[in-house]
Amino acid sequence: MTATVARLVFGRRRHALPGLGLSLGVTLFWLGIIVLIPLAALAIKPWELGVQRLGLALIEPHVLAALRLSFGAALAAALFSVPVGLLLAWTITRYRFPGRRVLDAIIDLPFALPTAVAGLSLTALFANNGWLGAPLAEWFGWQVAFRPAGVVVALIFVALPFVVRSVEPVLRDLRPDAEEAAATLGATRAQTVWRVVLPVLWPATITGFGLGFARAVGEYGSVIFIAGNMPMVSEIAPLIIVVKLEQFDYAAAAGIGLAMLVLSFLILFALNLWQRALRKGQA
Amino acid sequence: MSSLGQRADEDSVLVRWGLVAASLALAVVIFLLPLAAVFTEALRRGVAPALSAILEEDAQAAMGLTLLVAAIAVPVNTVGGLAAAWAIAKFDFAGKRLLITLIELPFSVSPVISGLVYVLLFGAQGYFGPWLRAHDIQIIFALPGLVLATIFVTFPFVARTLVPLMQEQGRGEEEAAATLGAGGWQIFRRITLPNVRWALISGVLLCNARAMGEFGAVSVVSGHIRGQTNTLPLHVEILYNEYMFVGAFAVASLLALLGLVTLAAKALLEAFAGRRVRAAA
């Protein structure tokens, strides 16, 4: 009733404040010029090849190998980031200990450190004479740098903060009631964490996993130094795009780019559905 | 209740310290060692070679270009982000969810693709390539291309720090001012801007850090002309590929410092504002 009266007096609610036209106009102009028109070019360009040649360009063995490596290594890195990210989020939200604030701040390092710097330093660390590479080679005979394993290591650095930062707010807002109730009902600590705390964290964990994965799939700067870029073995998909561009094969470059985007959106969409199902199950 | 043993709503001291130790160890290996490696490698032969690599002519040109690109890209995205946040938080309109998704889209696009899209438009064989050549305008392999690619990759930073905060703050104060006769700019300058200032500064800082550190997107549109279209991160790559490791790591440590200063400033701003700002994601 009051809302109706207010609407009669002030006109429609959206006109209560000035500036909708200007702000939305600026927003749409900015979005259109910088994002929408260029992405439209990406969506249109590949079809210049025709469906058949586009298909052939995508199933070229070294293109397929690169796509497999980019998506596989991103998946491995995001999976590794789940338990480690949960652990880090748990300790920085639940415990007070010396160095907690530094730990909390340093988790954002991969967001703030330029990717080329991360790539260079990870390569130095994991090379055969590096601080980590030397012991790994000597004790286990593992070589990480210039191998697919190096790609996974770089992508872990990229993906891990996304899991921590997605889970952390949920963990912080988690009310102690549920845990206390479980305790009162005779649950052990392990049971409480496993059956009460973790299920609440799953949707946020999936979000973090998805964000980390999406970022890792397209990552370039942190990877190309440590990957070694051996054809068919450690060449990532973004590198193939760069090579195709250098050969002025714009349509194939755009085709690979479009395929990467479509594939990662499909994966994110599937994760989104899974998450919704989980949330519904909890409600 | 707890007299017989461990309560189920808190962890034992052993578990607690075990988890803390594991977290610290992981953080050292994953985050601190890479950071330490940059500075160690840069200073491997002492301070003088590192300094001369930074002060050398091409490095200085790269630094100037990086500053110039950021000085254009960051204000553009700040104005756009403010406009978007104002429209989204202060008004109701159809398609708002879609608009937010589109604004965040650049975060899920590979940096290489972010550069590629502009080559498709403005490159020699791009859609506008022939027209640009006829009019003697160069975008790709020149400053405009670097700026466009940088605007693309840093596009969502300011908008995404402001939108949730401004939505949370609602429109009450602005509407009260409007009822009292304040004009649009007056409301924006006197009420909205002071309310979001810490978040705005955080967003701008993160946007700037990414703008100055971007590698993949600018690598695609740069053409790598030394002293002309080389930004600082691209200069690092060139030095590295020429086996000038000390120089590469010296310039890299400059960029690492930029990252560290950004992180520290962000932590300080969060302490001021009393709320967290998400760095990315």
Contacts between the chains, C-beta under 8 A, distances in Angstrom:
chain1	res1	chain2	res2	distance
A	13	B	92	6.7
A	14	B	91	5.2
A	14	B	92	5.5
A	14	B	93	6.9
A	16	B	171	7.1
A	16	B	175	5.1
A	16	B	178	6.4
A	17	B	90	5.2
A	17	B	91	7.1
A	17	B	171	6.4
A	17	B	174	5.5
A	17	B	175	6.3
A	17	B	178	5.6
A	17	B	184	7.5
A	17	B	187	7.1
A	18	B	178	7.1
A	18	B	183	7.1
A	18	B	184	3.7
A	18	B	187	7.7
A	19	B	86	6.4
A	19	B	90	7.6
A	19	B	184	4.5
A	19	B	188	7.3
A	20	B	87	6.4
A	20	B	90	7.7
A	20	B	91	4.8
A	20	B	93	7.6
A	22	B	83	7.5
A	22	B	184	7.9
A	23	B	83	4.4
A	23	B	84	7.4
A	23	B	86	4.3
A	23	B	87	4.0
A	23	B	90	7.9
A	24	B	83	7.7
A	24	B	87	4.4
A	24	B	91	7.7
A	24	B	93	7.4
A	26	B	79	7.0
A	26	B	80	6.6
A	26	B	83	3.8
A	26	B	84	8.0
A	27	B	80	6.6
A	27	B	83	4.9
A	27	B	84	4.2
A	27	B	87	5.4
A	27	B	99	7.3
A	27	B	103	7.9
A	30	B	76	7.4
A	30	B	79	7.8
A	30	B	80	3.7
A	30	B	83	7.2
A	30	B	84	7.6
A	31	B	80	7.7
A	31	B	84	7.8
A	31	B	99	7.8
A	31	B	102	6.0
A	31	B	103	6.5
A	34	B	80	8.0
A	34	B	148	7.2
A	34	B	151	5.4
A	34	B	152	5.7
A	34	B	155	6.0
A	35	B	102	6.7
A	35	B	103	8.0
A	35	B	105	6.1
A	35	B	106	6.1
A	35	B	152	6.8
A	35	B	155	6.3
A	36	B	102	7.2
A	37	B	121	7.3
A	38	B	117	3.5
A	38	B	118	6.0
A	38	B	120	7.3
A	38	B	121	6.0
A	38	B	152	7.1
A	39	B	105	7.5
A	39	B	109	7.7
A	39	B	117	6.1
A	41	B	117	5.8
A	41	B	120	4.3
A	41	B	121	5.2
A	41	B	126	7.7
A	41	B	127	6.3
A	42	B	113	6.8
A	42	B	116	7.0
A	42	B	117	5.1
A	42	B	120	6.3
A	45	B	120	5.1
A	84	B	26	6.0
A	84	B	30	7.9
A	87	B	19	6.5
A	87	B	22	6.4
A	87	B	23	5.8
A	87	B	26	7.3
A	88	B	23	5.4
A	88	B	26	7.0
A	88	B	27	7.1
A	90	B	19	6.7
A	91	B	19	5.4
A	91	B	20	5.5
A	91	B	23	4.2
A	92	B	23	7.6
A	94	B	11	7.6
A	95	B	16	5.9
A	95	B	19	7.4
A	95	B	20	5.8
A	97	B	20	5.0
A	99	B	24	6.5
A	101	B	267	7.6
A	103	B	23	6.6
A	103	B	24	6.6
A	103	B	27	5.4
A	105	B	263	5.7
A	105	B	264	7.6
A	105	B	267	5.0
A	106	B	27	6.0
A	106	B	31	4.8
A	106	B	32	6.7
A	106	B	263	7.7
A	107	B	27	7.2
A	107	B	31	7.0
A	108	B	263	5.7
A	108	B	266	7.3
A	108	B	279	4.5
A	109	B	31	4.9
A	109	B	35	6.7
A	109	B	259	6.9
A	109	B	263	6.7
A	110	B	31	7.6
A	111	B	206	7.4
A	111	B	279	3.9
A	111	B	280	4.6
A	112	B	206	7.6
A	112	B	209	5.3
A	112	B	259	3.9
A	112	B	260	7.4
A	112	B	262	4.8
A	112	B	263	4.9
A	112	B	266	7.9
A	112	B	279	6.8
A	113	B	34	7.9
A	113	B	35	7.4
A	113	B	213	7.3
A	113	B	255	7.7
A	113	B	256	6.1
A	113	B	259	4.3
A	114	B	209	8.0
A	114	B	212	7.4
A	114	B	213	2.8
A	114	B	214	7.3
A	114	B	215	6.4
A	114	B	233	5.3
A	114	B	252	7.9
A	114	B	255	4.6
A	114	B	256	7.7
A	114	B	258	7.5
A	114	B	259	6.6
A	115	B	111	7.6
A	115	B	213	7.0
A	115	B	214	7.9
A	115	B	215	5.0
A	115	B	216	6.9
A	115	B	233	7.7
A	116	B	213	7.6
A	116	B	215	4.2
A	116	B	233	4.3
A	116	B	234	7.9
A	116	B	236	5.2
A	116	B	237	6.0
A	116	B	252	7.1
A	116	B	255	7.5
A	117	B	38	6.1
A	117	B	213	7.3
A	117	B	233	7.5
A	117	B	236	7.1
A	117	B	252	4.5
A	117	B	253	8.0
A	117	B	255	5.0
A	117	B	256	5.3
A	117	B	259	7.4
A	118	B	34	6.3
A	120	B	38	7.0
A	120	B	41	8.0
A	120	B	236	6.6
A	120	B	240	6.2
A	120	B	248	6.3
A	120	B	249	6.6
A	120	B	252	5.3
A	121	B	34	4.2
A	121	B	35	7.1
A	121	B	37	4.4
A	121	B	38	4.6
A	121	B	41	7.5
A	121	B	249	7.9
A	121	B	252	7.2
A	121	B	256	8.0
A	122	B	34	5.7
A	124	B	37	4.9
A	124	B	38	7.9
A	124	B	41	5.3
A	124	B	249	7.6
A	125	B	33	5.9
A	125	B	34	6.0
A	125	B	37	5.1
A	130	B	37	7.5
A	131	B	33	6.3
A	131	B	37	6.7
A	132	B	29	7.5
A	132	B	33	6.9
A	156	B	30	7.1
A	157	B	30	6.4
A	157	B	34	6.9
A	160	B	30	6.5
A	161	B	279	7.3
A	161	B	280	7.7
A	161	B	281	7.6
A	162	B	280	7.7
A	162	B	281	5.0
A	165	B	278	6.1
A	165	B	279	7.2
A	165	B	281	5.5
A	166	B	281	6.6
A	169	B	276	7.6
A	176	B	9	6.4
A	179	B	8	7.0
A	179	B	9	4.0
A	180	B	9	4.8
A	182	B	8	5.6
A	182	B	9	7.1
A	183	B	1	7.4
A	183	B	7	5.4
A	183	B	8	3.4
A	183	B	9	4.3
A	184	B	1	7.0
A	186	B	8	7.9
A	187	B	8	4.9
A	188	B	6	7.7
A	188	B	8	5.9
A	189	B	6	5.6
A	189	B	7	7.5
A	189	B	8	5.0
A	189	B	9	7.9
A	189	B	10	7.7
A	189	B	11	6.5
A	189	B	12	7.5
A	189	B	15	7.8
A	191	B	8	7.2
A	192	B	8	4.5
A	192	B	9	6.7
A	208	B	281	7.6
A	211	B	281	5.0
A	214	B	108	4.7
A	215	B	107	7.6
A	215	B	108	7.5
A	217	B	110	7.0
A	218	B	108	7.8
A	218	B	109	6.7
A	218	B	110	2.5
A	218	B	111	6.6
A	218	B	112	6.9
A	218	B	113	6.7
A	219	B	110	7.4
A	219	B	111	7.7
A	219	B	216	7.9
A	220	B	110	6.7
A	220	B	111	5.3
A	220	B	112	5.1
A	220	B	215	6.8
A	220	B	216	3.5
A	220	B	219	7.5
A	221	B	111	7.0
A	221	B	215	3.6
A	221	B	216	5.3
A	221	B	219	7.9
A	221	B	233	7.2
A	225	B	240	7.0
A	238	B	110	5.3
A	238	B	111	7.5
A	238	B	112	3.9
A	238	B	113	7.6
A	238	B	216	6.7
A	239	B	112	8.0
A	241	B	110	7.9
A	241	B	112	5.1
A	241	B	113	7.1
A	241	B	116	6.0
A	242	B	112	6.0
A	242	B	219	7.3
A	242	B	220	6.4
A	245	B	116	6.6
A	245	B	119	6.1
A	245	B	220	6.4
A	248	B	124	7.3
A	248	B	125	6.1
A	250	B	119	6.9
A	250	B	120	6.0
A	250	B	123	6.8
A	250	B	125	5.6
A	250	B	126	7.0
A	253	B	116	6.0
A	253	B	119	8.0
A	254	B	116	6.7
A	254	B	120	5.9
A	257	B	110	7.2
A	257	B	112	7.5
A	257	B	113	4.4
A	257	B	116	5.5
A	260	B	110	6.4
A	260	B	113	7.1
A	261	B	109	6.7
A	261	B	110	7.9
A	261	B	113	6.8
A	264	B	108	6.9
A	265	B	108	7.7
A	268	B	108	7.3
